[in-house]
Each structure stands twice: as structure tokens, then as C-alpha cells.
Amino acid sequence: MSLKVGDSIPQWVMPSVSPERMRTMAAILRDPNPLHWDRNAVDALPLGLGKRTINQGPLGLSYMINMLHAWAGPNCLRRIVMRFPQVVLDGEHVIARGTIRALREEDSVPLADCDIWLEHEDRGVLLEGTASVALPDQQN
């Protein structure tokens, strides 16, 4: 794999964020927050989101991890730091994207430091952060 600073990471697409997965995740996590499974609870808030449930942060993060795994393999992730400036809503079409910000080596392992984000066509960047990724064929 021949990479350089500024290269894009192949995007990963979630065609429609699933409210069923949110309900399942709420049950697994024993998360009592109705914002993840009750559309009426979200609509009652003065947020202007309408009757759409809010995706749990870990699920949105998983879309970006899926992107990194698809690009560099299932053992690639060395570090990830995320910010959650907006919520992800059920039914949204979101795209995980990223670019290489730096290439370096640590303990004889080549790494790519990347800027990553999850975006929505109309609302822009929903989640954003950085990741350090071990490059393929060099993973421990």
C-alpha cells in the first residue's frame, strides 16, 4: 500500500441508521434513556429534531471504526479520540470519511495518523476525531 499525507481513506456508508439497532443497543447496554427508542420522547424536547430517535454515541463511532477496519484490517486501530458535536438520527444516510494527516513509525510498526469524521449531506459533520492506524502487512 503506497500512501501519502493528504490521501483519503475509502469512505464507509450507512445508508439508513436503524432505529431497531438503537433499541437493541439500549437493551444490551441497559440504557434507560428513551431518546434512543421512543420517538415521542425526542419530539417532546425543544431540540427541533421531530419524531426521530437519537443514535447512541458508540454506534456512530462504530461506523468510523468499520471504515478503518475495511481500509487497514481488523487489528489496525491503535488510538482513537472522538468528539460528538451533533447527534445522529434514525433514518439518516451517513458517510464515514477520513484523510491521512501524518505517516510515522512506532516500535517498527508503520502508522497513519488520520482525521476522521461522520457526515450527513445536509447537516454536515456529526462526529469527528483522530485515529492512529497500523498499516496493513505490518500489524502485530
LINDARA-V73014 format. One record per residue. N is the residue number from 1. PHI is phi in whole degrees, -180 to 180 (999 if undefined). OMEGA is omega in degrees with one decimal (999 if undefined). NEAR is the number of other ideal C-beta (glycine too) atoms within 10 Angstrom. Layout:
n->(N	N)
phi->(PHI	PHI)
omega->(OMEGA	OMEGA)
near->(NEAR	NEAR)
This chain:
n->(1	2	3	4	5	6	7	8	9	10	11	12	13	14	15	16	17	18	19	20	21	22	23	24	25	26	27	28	29	30	31	32	33	34	35	36	37	38	39	40	41	42	43	44	45	46	47	48	49	50	51	52	53	54	55	56	57	58	59	60	61	62	63	64	65	66	67	68	69	70	71	72	73	74	75	76	77	78	79	80	81	82	83	84	85	86	87	88	89	90	91	92	93	94	95	96	97	98	99	100	101	102	103	104	105	106	107	108	109	110	111	112	113	114	115	116	117	118	119	120	121	122	123	124	125	126	127	128	129	130	131	132	133	134	135	136	137	138	139	140)
phi->(999	-99	-121	-144	-58	98	-63	-86	-85	-56	-67	-127	-111	-108	-60	-156	-65	-91	-66	-65	-66	-63	-62	-62	-64	-60	-68	-62	-81	55	-89	-81	-68	-68	-63	-94	-144	-123	-61	-67	-66	-69	-62	-73	-80	-84	-101	72	-90	75	-91	-136	-72	-101	-65	-65	-52	-61	-70	-63	-61	-63	-65	-73	-65	-58	-60	-65	-65	-64	-80	-121	103	-70	-110	-79	-71	-109	-159	-145	-131	-127	-124	-123	-69	-138	-90	-105	-108	-61	84	-75	-94	-124	-130	-87	-136	-168	-138	-82	-99	-159	-121	-155	-128	-140	52	67	-109	-71	-125	-116	-91	-126	-93	-131	-158	-117	-127	-120	-54	-95	-95	80	-75	-98	-133	-153	-180	-133	-145	-108	-126	-73	-80	-55	70	-128	-81	-99)
omega->(178.7	-174.9	174.2	177.9	-179.0	178.2	175.4	171.3	177.3	-177.0	175.3	-172.3	167.7	-174.3	180.0	179.2	-170.5	175.1	177.7	178.1	177.5	178.7	178.8	-179.8	177.8	179.0	-179.8	-178.2	-173.9	-177.9	-176.8	-176.1	-177.0	179.7	-178.5	-177.5	-177.4	-178.5	179.9	178.6	178.2	-178.8	-178.4	-179.9	179.4	-177.5	-178.8	-178.8	-177.6	-178.2	178.8	179.8	-176.6	179.1	175.5	179.1	179.9	178.0	176.7	177.0	-178.2	178.0	178.7	175.5	175.6	178.8	-178.4	178.2	179.2	-177.9	-169.1	176.2	-172.7	-179.9	-169.9	-169.6	177.9	180.0	175.7	177.3	-174.1	170.1	-175.8	-175.7	178.2	175.9	173.8	-175.0	179.1	179.0	-177.4	172.0	-176.9	-178.2	173.5	-179.0	177.4	175.0	177.2	-179.4	179.1	173.3	-177.4	177.4	176.9	-177.5	179.3	177.3	176.5	-177.6	170.1	171.9	-170.5	165.3	-179.0	178.9	174.9	-175.8	175.7	-175.3	-176.4	-173.7	177.2	-176.2	-179.7	178.1	-180.0	178.9	179.6	177.6	169.7	-171.1	172.1	-176.0	-176.8	179.5	179.9	-174.1	176.6	999)
near->(11	4	13	7	11	8	14	11	23	10	13	20	12	21	9	10	22	16	18	9	16	22	15	14	18	19	11	9	12	6	14	8	12	15	20	24	21	15	17	9	15	21	13	11	10	5	11	6	15	9	12	18	26	24	29	21	13	11	17	22	20	17	21	25	18	14	24	22	16	15	20	24	16	10	11	21	16	16	10	16	10	17	11	14	10	16	20	25	20	21	10	19	12	24	17	25	20	26	14	18	15	12	14	10	10	10	6	7	13	17	21	26	16	24	15	25	20	27	17	16	9	7	13	10	13	21	23	19	17	17	25	18	25	19	19	13	9	15	16	8)
